Amino acid sequence: MATSIRLDPSIEQRLDHLASATGRTKAYYLRELVINGLEDLEDFYLADATMERVRQGKETTFSSAEVRGDLGLEQ
């Protein structure tokens, strides 16, 4: 899927320099940024959505004692 984005000139200059210095394409680095950045964004926003459901009482939570008991880790 082809996608276009507009970059701030200073960011594009940094990207150009990195690509030139390493012999890789700008597209390579943009793909790397999306892959790695998307994982971070998913972690953050999905965790944030879960916390909101916890605050609203719409998400089940368990105490550490309950989890240890369920796993047979109580001593």
C-alpha positions in Angstrom: 0.0 0.0 0.0 1.5 3.3 -1.0 1.1 6.2 1.5 2.3 9.7 1.4 3.4 11.9 4.3 4.7 15.4 4.6 7.8 15.8 6.6 9.2 18.8 8.3 12.3 19.9 6.2 14.6 19.3 9.1 13.4 15.8 9.5 13.7 15.1 5.8 17.2 16.4 5.9 18.1 14.1 8.8 16.5 11.2 6.9 18.4 12.1 3.7 21.7 12.2 5.7 21.0 8.8 7.3 20.2 7.2 4.0 23.2 8.7 2.3 25.6 7.8 5.1 24.4 4.2 5.3 23.6 3.4 1.7 20.0 2.4 2.5 16.9 4.1 1.1 14.7 6.6 2.9 11.9 4.1 2.3 13.8 1.5 4.3 14.1 3.8 7.3 10.5 5.0 7.1 9.3 1.3 7.1 11.5 0.6 10.1 10.1 3.6 11.9 6.5 2.6 11.2 7.1 -1.0 12.2 8.8 -0.1 15.5 6.8 2.9 16.2 3.5 1.2 15.6 4.3 -1.4 18.2 5.0 1.3 20.8 1.8 3.2 19.8 -0.3 0.0 20.1 1.2 -0.7 23.6 0.4 2.8 24.8 -3.0 3.3 23.3 -4.3 -0.2 24.0 -3.1 0.0 27.6 -4.7 3.4 27.9 -8.0 2.1 26.7 -7.8 -0.8 29.1 -7.1 1.5 32.0 -10.1 3.6 31.1 -12.3 0.5 31.1 -10.8 -0.3 34.6 -11.7 3.2 35.8 -15.2 2.8 34.5 -15.6 -0.7 36.2 -16.0 -2.4 32.8 -12.8 -4.4 33.0 -12.3 -7.3 35.5 -9.3 -7.0 37.7 -7.7 -9.5 40.1 -5.5 -8.9 43.1 -2.0 -10.4 43.3 -3.2 -12.7 46.1 -6.0 -14.0 43.8 -3.6 -14.6 41.0 -1.1 -16.4 43.2 -3.9 -18.5 44.6 -5.3 -19.4 41.2 -1.8 -20.4 40.1 -1.1 -22.4 43.3 1.7 -20.2 44.3 0.4 -19.5 47.9 2.6 -20.7 50.6 
